[in-house]
Amino acid sequence: NVHMTLDPVIEVTDRDFEQKVIEQSRTTPVVVDFWAPWCGPCRMIGPVLERLANEANGAWILAKLNVDNNQRTAARYGIQGIPAVKGFRDGQVAAEFVGAVPEPQIRRFLAQLAPSRADALARQGQQAEAAGSLDRAEALYREALREDGVHPAALLGLGRVLFQQDQFDEAITTLQRVPVGRPERAEADGLLAKITFR
C-alpha cells in the first residue's frame, strides 16, 4: 500500500480536464493556470504558482492549460484575458483571478481554496459517526453548521445522526435543508423516504 503522492504541477488538455481537474478537485483543490507561450505576464506568474504548488506539499495541485491548444476548455470557462487562474473545489470554481497579480494576492486566493473550518468539522463528525460516537458526531456537525449554515455534508451528517437517535422531526427539517443539486441530496432524500415510511 504505497501512498501515491500526486505531482504538484501537471499539464492538462481538453481531453483530460474533466478527470484531472473536475474529478480530482472533489478530493484535492486544483488550481488551473490558463496560459499561452506568447503571453508575457503568463511567464511572470507561472513560476510563482509552480513554486507555491511545490511548497504546498500536496495541499493543492497546479494544472497548466495552454489555451492555444485547448480552446474548448478555455471557451467553456469564458477565458478572455490571460493569465487567468481558477481554483476548483468539489468540481466547481471556488476562487479566481485574472492577470499577473502580486504574490500576497495569490496567497489570499489560495487561502480561499483551503478547506474551510466547516469542512474540517464535518469531516471530524463523519469520523466520530463511523466510530459509533453519535453524541460527539452530532456536536461536531452542529458546530460545522454554526460556521456554515448550509454545509451539505454537515446537514446530511446531522440528519443521519438524528435519524439514528429516533429524533425524526428534527432529522426531517435538517435533511430538507441539504441543497438540491448536491451529491449529498440523494442520500438525504433516501433518509427522508425512510423516515416518512416509519
Secondary structure, 3 states (H helix, E strand, C coil): CCCCCCCCEEECCCCCHHHHHHHHHHCCCEEEEEECCCCHHHHHHHHHHHHHHHHHCCCCEEEEEECCCCHHHHHHCCCCCCCEEEEEECCEEEEEEECCCCHHHHHHHHHHHCCCHHHHHHHHHHHHHHCCCHHHHHHHHHHHHHHCCCCHHHHHHHHHHHHHCCCHHHHHHHHHCCCCCCCHHHHHHHHHHHHHHC
